[in-house]
Amino acid sequence: MTAPEGRGIAETFTTGTTFRILHVSTGNVCRSPITERLNRHALSDRLGERLTGGLIVESAGTWGHEGAPMEANAEAVLADFGADASGFVGRELLDEHVIRADLVLTATRDHRAQVISMGHSAGLRTFTLKEFTRLVRAIDPATLPDPLDEGVVERARALVRAAAALRGWLLAPTAEADEVYDPYGAPITFFRSIGEEIHQALDPVVTALTGLPAKSS
């Protein structure tokens, strides 16, 4: 697998079709780097050589520290999960990132609102991470394209459409239920709790995207 510009996970395909997942937080040094790299790690673990569509995972921050490395505690969290933290460079969220993204997953509702306010018809493809997880859990996987027959990209596009259709019907039990709180400046114990929170939220999303459960440890 090759990573586009050091940002994510991708394959080269004869059709050239890709599906971009953009993770957004504030500084792009804690939550969104953790989410990006955990997602990349999970996709690699599930798909391996069976990857038949182009998935690209990247991240940016609404007040991103352009060119900055991720926080040391964020790197430590990724190491706990066996995920690769190398080569990461922080980015400030730009219009072009939103335009190119097929799915935007944000840490909080405020981030979601900021992405949607940028325009580019982002509303139907922008969710908080936990919101998307809740919606994905309600989607019957049998209604999605088979990733082996039609490819992971077609399955991913169908998943986003199905989630968007459900959004008004499956509301969060509380406003806080859709938030991933910022661990910036916190001790490693809080970073690890946030890392586990992100990991748990990503698991059903990656399963839905790939049609494959996590491998038994």
Backbone torsions as a table, in degrees:
resi	resn	phi	psi	omega
1	MET	NA	143.7	177.6
2	THR	-116.0	144.6	-179.2
3	ALA	-101.6	125.8	-179.2
4	PRO	-67.3	117.3	177.1
5	GLU	51.9	32.4	177.9
6	GLY	72.0	14.0	-170.5
7	ARG	-101.3	-29.6	-170.5
8	GLY	-158.3	-143.0	-177.0
9	ILE	-125.2	134.1	-178.5
10	ALA	-156.7	164.1	171.3
11	GLU	-132.4	156.5	174.6
12	THR	-96.1	129.7	-175.8
13	PHE	-126.9	156.3	-177.6
14	THR	-65.6	-30.9	179.5
15	THR	-79.0	-20.9	-177.3
16	GLY	73.0	10.4	-177.4
17	THR	-81.1	134.6	178.6
18	THR	-132.6	163.3	175.3
19	PHE	-132.2	118.5	-175.6
20	ARG	-101.3	126.9	174.1
21	ILE	-108.2	122.9	-178.3
22	LEU	-113.8	121.3	176.2
23	HIS	-97.9	131.9	-174.2
24	VAL	-127.2	132.2	169.9
25	SER	-136.0	-154.6	-176.0
26	THR	-86.4	-66.5	-173.5
27	GLY	-92.0	-12.2	-175.3
28	ASN	57.9	38.6	174.3
29	VAL	-130.1	-8.4	-179.2
30	CYS	-127.7	-82.2	-171.5
31	ARG	-66.3	-50.7	-176.6
32	SER	-69.1	-35.2	172.8
33	PRO	-63.8	-41.4	177.5
34	ILE	-60.0	-45.8	-177.6
35	THR	-66.3	-43.8	178.6
36	GLU	-56.3	-52.1	-173.3
37	ARG	-74.9	-32.0	174.4
38	LEU	-67.3	-38.9	177.3
39	ASN	-64.1	-46.4	178.2
40	ARG	-58.9	-44.2	-179.2
41	HIS	-63.0	-43.8	-178.9
42	ALA	-65.9	-40.9	178.1
43	LEU	-63.6	-42.3	177.5
44	SER	-61.8	-41.6	-178.8
45	ASP	-64.6	-41.2	-177.5
46	ARG	-75.6	-45.9	-167.6
47	LEU	-89.6	-42.4	-176.7
48	GLY	50.6	-130.0	-178.5
49	GLU	-80.3	-2.2	-178.7
50	ARG	-85.1	0.0	-177.9
51	LEU	-61.1	119.5	-176.1
52	THR	-120.1	11.0	176.4
53	GLY	-145.2	166.3	-174.9
54	GLY	-94.4	108.2	176.5
55	LEU	-108.6	128.9	177.6
56	ILE	-122.8	127.0	179.6
57	VAL	-117.5	126.7	-179.3
58	GLU	-145.7	-179.4	-177.5
59	SER	-152.4	164.7	177.5
60	ALA	-161.9	168.3	-178.9
61	GLY	-125.0	142.7	179.7
62	THR	-64.5	-28.3	170.7
63	TRP	-125.9	48.3	-169.7
64	GLY	-61.1	143.1	175.4
65	HIS	-85.6	87.1	-175.2
66	GLU	-55.6	124.2	177.3
67	GLY	82.5	-1.3	-176.8
68	ALA	-81.8	150.3	172.0
69	PRO	-75.9	163.5	174.8
70	MET	-72.7	158.6	179.0
71	GLU	-59.2	146.1	-179.2
72	ALA	-59.4	-38.7	178.4
73	ASN	-66.6	-31.9	175.6
74	ALA	-66.0	-41.3	175.8
75	GLU	-60.7	-40.5	179.7
76	ALA	-63.9	-38.8	177.7
77	VAL	-63.1	-44.4	179.2
78	LEU	-62.2	-38.4	177.6
79	ALA	-62.0	-36.3	177.7
80	ASP	-57.7	-34.4	-177.8
81	PHE	-95.4	1.6	-178.9
82	GLY	75.2	19.0	-178.6
83	ALA	-92.6	153.2	-175.5
84	ASP	-87.5	122.6	178.1
85	ALA	-101.3	-1.6	-171.5
86	SER	-70.9	149.7	172.7
87	GLY	75.9	7.4	-177.4
88	PHE	-74.5	138.8	175.9
89	VAL	-135.5	125.3	-178.5
90	GLY	-65.0	149.2	179.8
91	ARG	-135.5	145.6	169.5
92	GLU	-86.0	136.3	-178.6
93	LEU	-63.2	125.6	179.6
94	LEU	-119.9	161.7	177.1
95	ASP	-53.3	-41.6	-176.1
96	GLU	-62.6	-31.7	178.1
97	HIS	-65.8	-42.4	179.9
98	VAL	-69.4	-41.0	-179.7
99	ILE	-60.0	-42.1	-175.4
100	ARG	-80.2	-19.3	-173.5
101	ALA	-75.1	136.7	173.5
102	ASP	-92.1	-22.5	177.9
103	LEU	-148.9	126.3	176.7
104	VAL	-113.8	123.3	178.7
105	LEU	-117.1	119.2	-174.0
106	THR	-106.8	160.6	178.9
107	ALA	-73.9	-36.0	-175.1
108	THR	-137.1	169.9	176.1
109	ARG	-65.4	-34.8	177.6
110	ASP	-62.9	-42.9	177.0
111	HIS	-62.3	-42.2	178.6
112	ARG	-58.4	-45.6	179.7
113	ALA	-62.1	-39.7	179.9
114	GLN	-65.3	-40.9	178.1
115	VAL	-63.9	-46.4	-178.4
116	ILE	-63.5	-35.1	-179.4
117	SER	-66.9	-17.2	178.0
118	MET	-74.3	-12.4	179.0
119	GLY	86.3	-142.5	178.0
120	HIS	62.4	27.8	179.0
121	SER	54.4	39.1	-174.8
122	ALA	-80.7	-13.1	-172.3
123	GLY	-58.3	-41.5	-175.6
124	LEU	-79.1	-8.4	-178.9
125	ARG	-124.1	15.8	179.4
126	THR	-120.2	125.8	-177.9
127	PHE	-140.8	157.2	163.1
128	THR	-72.0	156.4	-179.9
129	LEU	-57.0	-48.2	-176.9
130	LYS	-69.5	-32.9	174.6
131	GLU	-61.3	-47.4	-179.3
132	PHE	-62.4	-39.6	177.4
133	THR	-59.1	-46.2	-179.5
134	ARG	-60.8	-43.0	-179.1
135	LEU	-68.8	-41.7	-179.2
136	VAL	-61.4	-38.1	-180.0
137	ARG	-61.3	-25.1	-177.1
138	ALA	-89.9	-5.6	-177.2
139	ILE	-91.2	128.6	177.4
140	ASP	-71.7	116.0	-177.7
141	PRO	-60.2	-23.1	179.5
142	ALA	-67.2	-17.6	179.8
143	THR	-86.5	-5.4	-178.4
144	LEU	-96.1	153.2	177.6
145	PRO	-59.2	144.5	176.4
146	ASP	-69.6	123.1	-176.8
147	PRO	-63.7	-26.9	-179.6
148	LEU	-79.5	-32.7	-179.5
149	ASP	-85.4	-45.9	-173.7
150	GLU	-108.8	-9.3	176.9
151	GLY	97.7	153.5	-178.5
152	VAL	-66.0	-34.4	-178.6
153	VAL	-63.0	-46.7	179.1
154	GLU	-63.6	-38.0	177.0
155	ARG	-63.8	-43.3	-179.3
156	ALA	-63.2	-43.1	179.4
157	ARG	-63.0	-41.8	179.0
158	ALA	-65.5	-36.5	179.4
159	LEU	-63.4	-43.1	179.1
160	VAL	-64.5	-42.9	178.5
161	ARG	-61.5	-42.8	-179.6
162	ALA	-66.2	-40.0	178.8
163	ALA	-65.2	-42.3	179.4
164	ALA	-62.1	-36.7	-179.9
165	ALA	-68.8	-27.7	-178.0
166	LEU	-88.1	-13.3	-167.9
167	ARG	-55.6	-42.5	-177.6
168	GLY	-74.5	-10.5	-175.8
169	TRP	-101.3	-25.6	-177.0
170	LEU	-117.2	90.1	-177.2
171	LEU	-89.1	155.5	177.3
172	ALA	-67.6	143.8	178.4
173	PRO	-63.1	-32.0	174.8
174	THR	-142.5	160.7	178.1
175	ALA	-61.2	-36.3	-176.8
176	GLU	-71.8	-17.0	-176.0
177	ALA	-64.2	-22.5	-178.6
178	ASP	-99.3	11.0	-175.8
179	GLU	-103.0	142.0	165.3
180	VAL	-115.0	112.4	-171.3
181	TYR	-77.6	154.0	-173.2
182	ASP	-78.7	121.6	178.2
183	PRO	-91.0	5.3	-175.1
184	TYR	-54.0	126.5	179.2
185	GLY	82.1	-2.9	-178.2
186	ALA	-87.8	163.8	177.9
187	PRO	-69.0	165.7	-176.1
188	ILE	-60.0	-30.3	179.9
189	THR	-61.8	-39.5	178.6
190	PHE	-72.0	-39.5	175.2
191	PHE	-56.8	-42.8	-178.7
192	ARG	-66.3	-35.8	177.7
193	SER	-67.0	-38.0	177.0
194	ILE	-68.5	-40.2	177.2
195	GLY	-60.0	-42.3	178.3
196	GLU	-66.5	-38.9	177.6
197	GLU	-60.0	-46.3	179.4
198	ILE	-65.0	-44.0	179.5
199	HIS	-57.9	-45.5	-179.2
200	GLN	-65.8	-36.0	178.8
201	ALA	-71.9	-34.8	-178.3
202	LEU	-74.1	-30.4	-172.2
203	ASP	-54.3	-53.2	179.2
204	PRO	-67.6	-26.9	177.7
205	VAL	-67.3	-46.8	-179.8
206	VAL	-66.6	-37.7	176.2
207	THR	-61.0	-44.5	179.8
208	ALA	-66.1	-39.9	-179.5
209	LEU	-65.3	-41.4	-172.1
210	THR	-97.8	-21.2	-173.1
211	GLY	75.6	13.2	-177.1
212	LEU	-126.6	133.9	176.3
213	PRO	-75.6	166.6	175.7
214	ALA	-63.5	145.3	178.1
215	LYS	-70.9	143.7	178.0
216	SER	-66.7	139.4	-179.7
217	SER	-86.3	NA	NA
